[in-house]
């Protein structure tokens, strides 16, 4: 082998080594591969490989042949050690994941590649559709709730300002207990048929009328001033808790079991108080605890409506918020009325 041939080989090897080092540096820094280097690598490698094997075949020294074969294997940038391989793979391209499309039509987003842009669009459309469904569900819930509250307010005003109606319901206390029993029955039937439209709407307002009669009976025992104060306080508490829940980042879904346990504790306490009446101060204390409990229920139910509840369960959502508001109004009226009576 002549000295000229070795010089030519060394030039090719030096050129290839420089290109390989440039590729490796760009892979480390995750920078775009220079197109000139990319398209020059394959012909340079093939040319040098053919040239070296040609010199090896004409050389008579086994030491030189072994040396040239080692050099040829050493410059194989594809990582393959098969000297008979002819189809060299195209060097990969590297680019920063900046949310743009690459040459293969895929989207580089959030540091990940291989996600088709169409799939990303479908996911975004699905999320947008879910949000629209959720907001339609919320609007339906609050529309029905507004109708329920309007009906209850009108009946309560009638029971408060009309002396004849007020005297009638106070002189027939049995109707109050009957209304609660009928309300419970209507509530059970409503939950049973809650997905059968329009029967569920009819049952919902049947329950609302019966519950409004019960609330009207309660407010007829107090002055208009106390009822208005209780109404305004209830409205303020409800709006404040709604705003707090929607602005908060806390997950309130874990409150459910604890609230349920406290609710049953309150029910048992009230049953004991009905059989063995407590004194006035302890009764006011229980009412304050009930107000805190149902305030927490407003937070919990609001969070579930906006985040978790199935949009098909709008009847359940309406009833839960409606009962929360009624209970807060009733206990606040009891607290204010009991305080006024104690002071007088």
C-alpha positions in Angstrom: 0.0 0.0 0.0 1.4 3.4 -1.0 1.9 6.4 1.2 -0.5 8.4 -1.0 -3.3 5.9 -0.3 -2.7 6.3 3.5 -2.9 10.0 3.1 -6.2 9.8 1.3 -7.6 7.5 3.9 -6.5 9.7 6.7 -8.2 12.7 5.1 -11.5 10.8 4.8 -11.3 9.5 8.3 -10.6 13.0 9.6 -13.5 14.5 7.7 -15.8 11.8 9.0 -14.6 12.1 12.6 -15.3 15.9 12.4 -18.9 15.3 11.1 -19.5 12.6 13.7 -18.4 14.9 16.5 -20.7 17.6 15.3 -23.6 15.2 15.3 -22.8 14.0 18.8 -22.5 17.6 20.1 -25.9 18.6 18.5 -27.5 15.5 20.0 -26.3 16.5 23.5 -27.5 20.1 23.2 -30.8 18.9 21.5 -30.2 21.4 18.7 -31.4 21.0 15.1 -29.0 19.0 12.9 -27.4 20.9 10.1 -28.9 19.7 6.9 -25.5 19.9 5.1 -24.0 17.5 7.6 -27.0 15.2 7.4 -26.9 14.8 3.6 -23.1 14.6 3.5 -22.6 11.9 6.0 -24.0 8.9 4.0 -22.0 9.5 0.7 -18.8 10.3 2.7 -19.1 7.1 4.7 -19.9 5.0 1.7 -17.1 6.5 -0.4 -14.5 6.0 2.4 -15.7 2.5 3.2 -15.5 1.4 -0.5 -12.1 3.0 -0.8 -10.7 1.4 2.3 -11.9 -2.1 1.4 -10.4 -1.6 -2.1 -7.0 -0.9 -0.5 -7.4 -3.8 1.9 -8.0 -6.2 -1.0 -4.8 -5.1 -2.7 -2.6 -5.1 0.4 -0.3 -8.0 1.1 0.3 -7.4 4.8 -2.2 -9.1 7.1 -1.4 -6.4 9.8 -2.5 -3.6 7.4 -5.7 -5.5 6.5 -6.6 -5.9 10.1 -5.9 -2.2 10.8 -8.0 -1.0 7.9 -10.9 -3.2 8.9 -10.8 -1.8 12.4 -10.8 1.7 11.1 -13.8 0.9 8.9 -15.8 -0.5 11.8 -14.8 2.4 14.0 -16.4 5.0 11.6 -19.7 3.2 11.4 -21.9 5.9 13.0 -25.0 3.8 12.9 -23.7 1.7 15.7 -23.7 -1.5 13.5 -20.6 -3.7 13.5 -21.5 -5.7 10.5 -19.0 -4.9 7.7 -21.3 -6.4 5.1 -24.2 -4.0 5.8 -25.0 -1.8 2.8 -28.2 0.0 3.8 -27.1 2.6 6.2 -29.9 4.3 8.2 -30.6 8.0 7.8 -29.3 9.9 10.8 -32.2 11.2 13.0 -33.1 14.8 13.3 -33.2 16.6 16.6 -35.2 19.7 17.5 -36.4 21.5 20.5 -39.9 20.7 21.7 -41.4 24.2 21.2 -44.9 23.1 20.3 -44.4 23.3 16.5 -44.8 20.6 13.8 -41.7 18.6 12.9 -40.9 17.2 9.4 -42.8 14.0 10.0 -46.0 15.8 10.7 -46.1 15.2 14.4 -46.5 17.7 17.2 -43.7 18.3 19.7 -45.5 19.4 22.8 -44.7 19.4 26.5 -41.4 17.8 25.7 -43.0 14.7 24.1 -43.0 13.7 20.4 -45.0 11.1 18.5 -48.5 12.5 19.3 -50.4 13.2 16.1 -51.8 16.8 15.8 -55.2 15.4 14.9 -55.4 13.5 18.2 -54.4 16.6 20.1 -57.2 18.5 18.4 -59.7 15.7 19.2 -58.7 15.8 22.8 -59.1 19.6 23.0 -62.5 19.4 21.2 -63.6 16.7 23.7 -62.6 18.8 26.7 -64.4 21.8 25.2 -67.5 19.7 24.7 -67.4 18.4 28.3 -67.1 22.0 29.5 -70.2 23.0 27.5 -72.1 20.1 28.8 -71.1 21.0 32.4 -72.1 24.6 32.0 -75.5 23.6 30.5 -76.0 21.3 33.5 -75.2 24.2 35.9 -77.5 26.6 34.2 -80.4 24.1 34.3 -79.7 23.4 38.1 -79.7 27.1 39.0 -82.8 27.9 36.8 -84.8 25.2 38.5 -83.5 26.2 41.9 -84.5 29.8 41.2 -88.1 28.7 40.4 -88.2 26.6 43.6 -87.0 29.5 45.8 -89.4 31.9 44.1 -92.3 29.6 44.9 -91.2 29.2 48.5 -90.8 32.9 49.0 -94.2 33.7 47.6 -95.9 31.1 49.9 -93.9 32.3 52.9 -94.9 35.9 52.2 -98.5 34.8 52.0 -98.3 33.0 55.3 -96.7 36.0 56.9 -98.7 39.0 55.8 -102.2 37.3 55.5 -103.6 37.1 59.0 -106.3 34.6 58.0 -103.9 32.1 56.5 -101.4 32.6 59.4 -104.1 32.0 62.0 -105.4 28.9 60.2 -102.0 27.1 59.9 -101.1 28.0 63.6 -104.5 26.6 64.8 -104.0 23.3 62.9 -100.5 22.1 63.8 -101.2 18.6 62.6 -101.1 19.9 59.0 -97.4 20.9 59.6 -96.5 17.3 60.5 -98.5 15.9 57.7 -96.8 18.3 55.3 -93.4 17.0 56.4 -94.5 13.3 55.9 -95.9 14.1 52.5 -92.7 16.0 51.6 -90.6 12.9 52.6 -92.8 10.6 50.5 -92.6 13.0 47.5 -88.9 13.2 47.9 -88.5 9.4 47.8 -90.7 9.2 44.7 -88.8 12.0 43.1 -85.5 10.3 43.5 -87.0 7.1 42.2 -88.3 8.8 39.0 -85.6 11.5 38.8 -84.6 10.6 35.2 -88.1 10.3 33.7 -88.8 13.6 32.0 -91.3 15.4 32.4 -92.5 13.4 35.4 -89.4 14.4 37.3 -90.2 18.1 36.9 -93.8 17.5 38.1 -92.6 15.6 41.1 -90.0 18.3 41.8 -92.5 21.1 42.0 -95.0 18.9 44.0 -92.2 18.4 46.5 -91.5 22.2 46.4 -95.1 23.1 47.1 -95.3 20.7 50.1 -92.0 21.9 51.5 -93.0 25.6 51.0 -96.1 25.0 53.1 -93.9 23.6 55.9 -91.6 26.6 55.7 -94.6 29.0 55.5 -96.0 27.4 58.7 -92.6 28.1 60.5 -92.3 31.7 59.4 -96.0 32.5 60.3 -94.9 32.1 64.0 -92.4 35.0 63.7 -92.8 38.7 62.9 -92.1 40.0 59.4 -89.0 41.7 60.6 -87.4 38.5 61.8 -88.4 36.7 58.6 -86.8 39.4 56.4 -83.7 39.4 58.5 -83.4 35.7 58.2 -84.0 35.8 54.4 -81.3 38.4 53.8 -78.8 36.6 56.0 -79.5 33.3 54.2 -79.1 35.0 50.8 -75.8 36.6 51.9 -74.4 33.3 53.3 -75.4 31.4 50.1 -73.8 33.9 47.7 -70.7 34.2 49.9 -70.2 30.4 50.1 -70.8 30.0 46.3 -68.1 32.6 45.5 -65.7 31.0 48.0 -66.2 27.5 46.6 -65.8 28.6 43.0 -62.6 30.7 43.8 -61.0 28.0 46.0 -58.5 25.5 44.6 -59.3 23.0 47.4 -60.9 19.7 46.7 -64.1 19.6 48.8 -65.2 16.2 47.6 -63.6 14.5 50.7 -66.0 16.3 53.0 -68.9 14.0 52.1 -68.5 11.2 54.7 -67.8 13.7 57.6 -70.8 15.9 56.7 -73.0 12.8 56.5 -71.9 11.6 60.0 -72.5 15.1 61.5 -75.9 15.2 59.8 -77.0 12.0 61.5 -75.7 13.2 64.8 -77.8 16.3 64.4 -80.9 14.3 63.5 -80.5 12.1 66.6 -80.0 15.1 68.8 -83.1 16.8 67.4 -85.2 13.6 67.9 -84.1 13.5 71.5 -84.9 17.2 71.9 -88.4 16.5 70.5 -89.1 13.8 73.0 -87.2 15.4 75.9 -87.2 19.1 75.2 -84.0 21.0 75.8 -83.8 24.5 77.4 -83.8 27.6 75.1 -80.1 28.2 75.2 -79.2 24.6 74.3 -81.8 24.8 71.5 -80.1 27.9 70.1 -76.7 26.2 70.3 -78.0 23.2 68.3 -79.4 25.6 65.7 -76.1 27.3 65.4 -74.4 24.0 64.8 -77.0 23.1 62.2 -76.3 26.4 60.4 -72.6 25.6 60.2 -73.4 22.1 59.0 -75.6 23.2 56.2 -73.3 26.0 55.3 -70.6 23.3 54.8 -73.1 21.3 52.8 -73.6 24.3 50.4 -69.8 24.3 49.8 -69.7 20.6 49.2 -72.8 20.4 47.0 -71.6 23.5 44.9 -68.2 21.9 44.4 -69.8 18.6 43.3 -72.1 20.3 40.9 -69.4 22.3 39.2 -66.7 19.6 39.2 -67.9 16.0 39.8 -71.6 15.4 39.6 -73.1 13.5 36.5 -74.9 16.1 34.3 -77.9 13.7 34.2 -78.4 14.0 37.9 -79.7 17.6 37.8 -82.8 16.7 39.9 -80.5 15.5 42.7 -78.4 18.6 42.4 -81.4 21.0 42.6 -82.9 19.2 45.6 -79.6 19.2 47.5 -79.1 22.9 47.1 -82.7 23.7 47.8 -82.7 21.7 51.1 -79.4 23.3 52.1 -81.0 26.8 51.7 -84.2 25.9 53.4 -82.4 24.4 56.4 -80.1 27.4 56.8 -83.1 29.8 56.6 -85.0 27.7 59.2 -82.2 27.6 61.7 -81.3 31.3 61.3 -84.9 32.2 61.8 -85.0 30.0 65.0 -81.8 31.7 66.3 -82.9 35.2 65.7 -86.4 34.5 67.0 -85.1 32.7 70.1 -82.7 35.5 70.8 -85.4 38.2 70.4 -87.7 36.3 72.8 -85.0 35.8 75.3 -84.1 39.5 75.3 -87.7 40.6 75.6 
